[in-house]
Amino acid sequence: MTHPANALAEHPHRGAHQRVAAVAALWLVTVIIAAQTGTLTRLYMPLIGGIVAVTILAPTLWYFRSPSLRAFVDSIGHRPLMLLHIWRIPAALAFFWYGAQDALPPLFWGLAGTGDLIAGGYAAWLATRPESRTQYVSFHRFGFADFVVAVGTGLTFTLLEDPRMGLIAELPLALIPLFGVGISGTTHLIAFDMLRRGTGLRTDA
């Protein structure tokens, strides 16, 4: 009989799980330190858009280039990936809070906040429903569309050097574009690939 501890150690995806957790933790700590020390506020603001792009591109390329990572994500399934998007509810509330104080461009916080609130609420609602490929397709299509609108609007105001966009380089808002957006964009792209390959579903619905 295999001891539970040994079974965990022998789990085929344990190494991938540890690498993902380590990268995510390092990523989060780096953003916090960069924002807390003022490093981000000293950057030329349009560069933040480039950093956001890297936080999406790098993990997505890692996923497509690593069979072990794809197998690990397949073993997790669609529901946990979708549940990650519930973080968009507090992100939306933060946009509304700062927007109400005229600390962000109205078009940016209005679009980003409303879209994130709907996407996060949709993920939470679907978590109570039986698994369905159709529902996952619907969620990721809407979530990705919101993601494109929010990132595109934010990038536009950043390139226009609207001084109010400087707030995204400070805590706590810096965590949204420089950590949360990367997770959202990457998991949407991963989910689309899983749906294309027909993996990650726990039922045949």
N, C-alpha and C positions, 0 to 999 in steps of 0.2 A: 504493500500500500504506500502510495506517495505522500509524503508529509506536505501539508498545505504550503509551508514556506518554500519547500523545494519545488512544488508545482508552480508557485509564483515566479521563482527564479528561472524556471525552464519555459515560461510562457513565451511563445514565438515572437510576440510583439513587445515584450517588456523593454528591450533596448530602444525601440522606436518611441515608446511612451516616455521614457526617461529623457531622450534627446529633445522631443517636442516640449516637455515640461521645462527643461533647462533653458532652451532657447527662448521660450515665452517669458520665463522669469528674468532672464538677462535683458531681454528687450524692454520689459516693463521697468526694471530698475534703471536702465540707461535713460529712458524717457524722463523718469522722475528726477534723476540727478541733473540731467541737462536742463530741465525746466527750473528746478529749484536753484541751481547755481547761476541762472540767467544766461546760460550758453545759447539757448534757443532765441532769446530776445535780441541777442547781438547778431544773429544771422540776417542776411539779406532776405526779407520775408518771402519772395518767390521761391527761394531754395527749399522752404518747408514743403511746398508742393512736390518737389523732386524727392524729398525724403519720404513723403507719404507714398509716392509711386514705388519706391524701392521696398517699402514694408509690405507691399502687395506682391510685387514681382518676385522678390527673393524667395519667400516661402512657397509661392506657386511653382516656381521653377524647381525648387527642392522636391516638392510633391511629384512632379512629372518625371524627374530624373531618378527618383528613388523607389524601386519596386517594394522595398520593405516598408517605406512610409505609406505607399498606396495600400498595401495589405493591412497595415495598422488602421488606417482610416476606414477601410472597408469593414474591418472587424468592429469598429465603433458603431457604424451605421449612421443613418440620416438624422435620427431624432436628436442625439446629443449635439450634432453640428447645428441643427436648427435652434436648439435651446440656447446656444451661445448668443443668439441675436436678441434675447430678452434684455441684454445690457443696453439696447437702444432705447428702452423706456426711460431709464435715468438720464441717458444722454439727451433725450428730447426735453426732459424737464429742465436740464441745465441750460439748453438753448433758450427755452422760454423764459427762464429766470434772468439770464443776462440780456436777452433781447428786450424784455420789459423795462430794463434800465437803460436802453439805448446804447448798450455796450458792444453790440454786434450789428452789422448791416441788416435791416429788416427783411430784405428778400432772402438773405442767407439763412437767418435763424427761422424764418417762417417756413421755408421749404424743407430745410434739414430737420427742424424740430417736428413738424407735422408728419413727414415721411417716416422718421425714426419711431415716432410714437405708434403709428399704424403698423410698421414692420415688427416692432417688438411685441405689440399686442397680438398681432396675427400669429407670431411664433408661440406665444403663451397659450393662445386658444387652441392651436393645432396640437399642442402637447397633450391636450385632454381628449383628442380624437384618435381613433384607430389609424394605424399607418396607412398612407395612400400615396402612391407615386404621383397621382394627379395633384394632390394637395401640396406635395413637396415642389413639384414643378411650378405651381402657382405661387407659392411662397417665395421661392428663389428668383422667379421672374420679377415679382413686385419688389422684393428686397434689393435686387441688383439695380433695378431702375431707379429706386430711391437713392441708392448708393451713388449712382452716376450723377444724378441731379444734385445731390448735396455736395459731393466732391467737386463737381464741375462749377457749381455756384461759388463755393468757397475758394477754389483756385482762381476764378475770375476776379473776385474782390481782392485776393492776395496779389495777383499780378497788377491790379489797378492801384495797389499799395494803399488801400483804404486803411487808415490808422486804427480803426476799430478791430481789424483782423489781427492786430498784435496780441489780442487776448488769447488766441489759440496757442501762443508760445508760452503761456503761463499756466501753472496748476490752478484748478483741476482740469480746465478745458483742454490742456495739451494732451491729456490721456485719450481724448476722443479721436482727433485726427492722426495722432502719432502712434497709437496702440490699437484702439478699438476699430478704426477704419481698416487697418491692415488685416485684422482678424475677420471683419465682415467681408471685405472684398475677396480674401483668400478662400474663406469657407464657401462663399457663393460659387466661385470658380471650381472648387473641388467638388461641390455637390452637383454641379452641371456635368462634370466628367463622370461621377458615379452614376448619375441618372442615365447618361449615354451608355455606360457599360452595363447597366442593370445590376449594380451591386449596392449593398448597404441597407436594403429593405428587409424588415423582419417578418413581413407577410407578403402574400402574393396579390394584395389589394391593388 
